Amino acid sequence: MRFIGILTIIAVRKPTFVDKLILNCAIVDDSTLQRLSIVRLIDNHPSLNLVAEYNNAIEAKMGLVTTDIDLVFLDIEMPILSGFDLLDDLTVKPQIIFVTGKTKYAFKAFDYDAVDYLRKPISKDRFLNAVHKAITLHKLKNDDGFDEEDFIFVKSNLKKRKVFLNELRYIEALGDYVRLVTEHDSLVVLSTMKAFEALLPTDRFLRIHKSYIVNLDKVERYNSKMIELDNQQLPLSRNRKAQLIEALTATMNR
């Protein structure tokens, strides 16, 4: 997970269980009871397919090399090889959700780009949140895109806020900050326009000016100098007009 200022560059989805994506999963844990509890959670999730279980990291090391796995629920403290040792030995690493009874490994876990860090015993809500992060990251990595229920988390005034993409009207540069204007309110976030331009789906958002990114679905009118959203006008850079026309045409044909 990458951080720019205090904007968390991660998009997540509402836990509605409507994902068509299926992630192949493996469990690596030396505790039989813990593996059983994770199996139950996986079996009840429509976007997860349990492919393999391993009771130690040595077996997992051999199995993960020959098996197509998208997501691993990985214990840390295991005999002979720890979960960290296992990851150090893997050339190709799947997404990882660490599962452990201790919190002391949390910072080290995220050095391994972990999706999440779940503490035993695992609550259902925490499990679902972790899985939705994994699903979204998988989609972003594989260019599967966003949909109408997608949202991003941002931090504004020391609070984490959820912003639905279909409610986001435009983004405005404010020096070292940006302002997100939605259908309901506006939020000021310590970040850059470049960070948002890289994060937001290009088929739905376009940078029309050095200081503005607009939601294409909200554009009602435009001319050579500006665009109009309801009764609000935003400047349009001369060299962005052709891109705007092309993007709006593609939007109409979606």
C-alpha positions in Angstrom: 0.0 0.0 0.0 1.4 3.4 -1.0 1.0 6.6 0.9 1.1 10.1 -0.5 0.8 12.7 2.3 -2.1 11.4 4.3 -4.2 10.2 1.4 -4.4 6.4 1.5 -4.0 5.2 -2.1 -6.3 2.3 -1.9 -9.8 1.8 -3.3 -12.3 -0.5 -1.6 -15.8 -1.7 -2.2 -18.9 -2.0 -0.3 -19.3 -5.6 1.1 -22.3 -6.5 -1.1 -21.0 -9.9 -2.3 -21.7 -9.0 -5.9 -18.2 -9.6 -7.1 -17.9 -11.9 -10.1 -14.2 -12.2 -9.5 -13.0 -15.5 -7.9 -9.7 -15.5 -6.0 -8.0 -18.9 -5.5 -6.9 -19.1 -1.9 -4.6 -21.1 0.3 -4.2 -21.4 4.1 -0.8 -21.8 5.8 -1.2 -22.4 9.5 0.2 -25.0 11.9 -3.0 -24.9 14.0 -5.7 -27.3 12.9 -8.4 -25.4 14.7 -7.4 -22.1 13.1 -7.3 -23.6 9.7 -10.8 -24.9 10.2 -12.1 -21.4 11.3 -10.6 -19.8 8.1 -12.0 -22.6 5.9 -15.5 -21.8 7.2 -15.1 -18.1 6.4 -13.7 -18.8 2.9 -16.5 -21.4 2.1 -19.1 -18.7 3.0 -17.6 -16.1 0.7 -18.8 -16.2 -2.9 -15.6 -14.6 -4.3 -13.2 -17.1 -2.7 -12.2 -20.6 -3.8 -10.1 -22.6 -1.3 -7.5 -24.5 -3.3 -5.0 -25.7 -0.7 -4.3 -26.0 3.0 -0.8 -26.4 4.5 0.1 -27.0 8.1 3.7 -25.7 7.8 5.7 -23.3 5.6 7.9 -26.0 4.1 4.9 -27.8 2.5 3.5 -24.4 1.5 6.7 -23.4 -0.2 6.6 -26.5 -2.5 2.8 -26.2 -3.1 2.7 -22.5 -3.9 5.3 -22.9 -6.6 3.2 -25.4 -8.5 -0.3 -24.1 -7.7 -2.1 -21.0 -9.1 -2.9 -19.1 -5.9 -4.1 -15.5 -5.8 -4.4 -15.0 -2.0 -2.8 -16.7 1.0 -4.0 -16.5 4.6 -0.6 -16.9 6.3 0.3 -17.6 9.9 3.6 -16.0 11.1 4.8 -18.2 14.0 5.3 -21.7 12.7 8.0 -24.3 13.4 11.2 -24.4 11.3 10.1 -21.7 8.8 8.0 -18.7 9.8 5.6 -17.0 7.5 8.2 -14.3 6.8 10.8 -16.9 5.9 8.3 -18.5 3.5 7.8 -15.2 1.7 11.5 -14.5 1.5 11.9 -17.9 -0.3 9.1 -17.2 -2.9 10.1 -15.7 -6.2 6.4 -15.0 -7.2 4.3 -13.8 -4.3 0.5 -14.0 -4.2 -1.4 -11.5 -2.1 -1.0 -12.1 1.6 -3.3 -11.6 4.5 -1.4 -12.4 7.7 -3.2 -14.2 10.4 -1.6 -14.3 13.8 -2.3 -14.2 17.5 0.1 -11.4 18.2 0.3 -7.7 17.2 4.1 -7.3 17.5 4.6 -8.3 13.9 2.2 -5.8 12.4 4.8 -3.3 11.2 7.1 -6.0 9.7 4.1 -7.5 8.0 3.4 -4.4 5.9 7.1 -4.4 4.8 5.9 -7.4 2.8 3.1 -5.4 1.2 0.5 -7.4 3.1 -3.2 -6.7 2.2 -4.1 -6.9 5.8 -3.1 -8.2 9.3 -5.8 -10.2 11.1 -5.4 -11.1 14.8 -6.7 -14.4 16.0 -9.5 -15.1 16.8 -10.7 -13.6 13.5 -14.0 -11.7 13.5 -16.2 -12.0 10.4 -16.3 -8.3 9.8 -12.5 -8.0 9.8 -12.3 -11.0 7.5 -14.7 -9.5 5.1 -13.0 -6.1 5.0 -9.6 -7.8 4.4 -11.0 -9.9 1.5 -12.6 -6.9 -0.1 -9.2 -5.1 0.0 -7.7 -8.1 -1.7 -10.4 -8.3 -4.4 -10.0 -4.6 -5.2 -6.2 -4.7 -5.3 -6.5 -7.7 -7.6 -8.8 -5.8 -9.9 -6.6 -2.7 -10.0 -3.5 -4.8 -10.8 -5.3 -6.6 -13.6 -7.1 -3.5 -15.0 -10.5 -4.9 -14.2 -11.7 -1.4 -13.4 -14.2 0.2 -11.0 -18.0 0.2 -10.9 -20.8 2.4 -9.6 -20.4 1.1 -6.0 -16.6 1.7 -5.8 -15.3 4.2 -3.3 -12.0 5.5 -2.0 -11.0 6.3 1.5 -9.3 9.7 2.3 -8.3 11.4 5.5 -9.7 14.9 6.0 -9.5 16.8 9.4 -7.9 13.7 11.0 -10.9 11.5 10.1 -11.1 8.7 7.5 -13.9 9.5 5.0 -15.5 7.3 2.4 -16.1 9.0 -1.0 -18.2 7.2 -3.6 -16.8 7.7 -7.1 -20.3 8.2 -8.6 -20.9 11.1 -6.2 -17.5 12.8 -6.7 -18.1 15.8 -9.0 -14.6 17.2 -9.3 -11.2 17.7 -7.6 -9.5 21.1 -7.3 -5.9 21.8 -6.5 -5.2 24.0 -3.5 -1.5 24.3 -3.2 -0.2 21.3 -1.1 -3.8 20.2 -0.7 -6.7 19.1 -3.0 -10.4 19.7 -2.5 -12.8 16.9 -3.3 -16.3 18.2 -4.2 -19.1 15.6 -4.0 -22.9 15.8 -4.4 -23.2 16.4 -0.7 -20.1 18.3 0.6 -16.4 19.0 0.0 -13.3 17.6 1.7 -9.8 19.0 1.9 -7.0 16.4 1.7 -3.3 16.7 2.0 -2.3 15.2 -1.4 -1.5 16.0 -5.0 -3.5 16.2 -8.2 -1.0 13.7 -9.7 -1.8 11.2 -7.1 -5.6 11.4 -7.8 -5.1 11.4 -11.5 -3.2 8.1 -11.2 -5.8 6.6 -8.8 -9.1 7.4 -10.5 -10.4 5.4 -13.5 -9.5 7.2 -16.7 -12.7 6.2 -18.4 -14.7 8.2 -15.8 -12.4 11.1 -14.7 -10.3 13.5 -16.8 -7.9 16.3 -15.8 -9.3 19.3 -17.7 -6.9 21.9 -16.3 -3.8 22.0 -14.1 -6.1 22.7 -11.2 -9.1 20.5 -11.9 -10.1 16.8 -12.4 -13.7 16.3 -13.4 -16.2 13.4 -13.3 -17.2 13.0 -16.9 -20.6 11.8 -16.0 -21.3 15.2 -14.4 -20.4 17.4 -17.4 -23.5 19.0 -18.9 -22.1 21.6 -21.3 -18.7 22.8 -22.5 -17.1 25.3 -24.9 -13.5 26.1 -25.8 -12.9 27.8 -22.4 -14.9 26.0 -19.7 -17.2 23.2 -18.8 -20.4 23.4 -16.8 -21.6 21.1 -14.0 -25.2 22.1 -13.1 -24.8 25.8 -12.6 -21.1 25.7 -11.8 -18.4 26.5 -14.3 -14.8 25.1 -14.3 -12.0 26.3 -16.6 -10.9 24.1 -19.5 -7.3 24.2 -20.8 -7.1 24.7 -24.5 -4.9 21.6 -25.0 -7.4 19.5 -23.1 -10.5 20.2 -25.3 -9.8 17.4 -27.8 -9.3 14.9 -24.9 -12.5 16.1 -23.3 -14.5 15.6 -26.5 -13.0 12.1 -27.0 -13.6 11.1 -23.4 -17.2 12.4 -23.4 -17.9 10.5 -26.7 -16.6 7.3 -25.1 -18.7 7.9 -22.0 -21.9 8.2 -24.2 -21.0 4.9 -25.8 -20.4 3.0 -22.5 
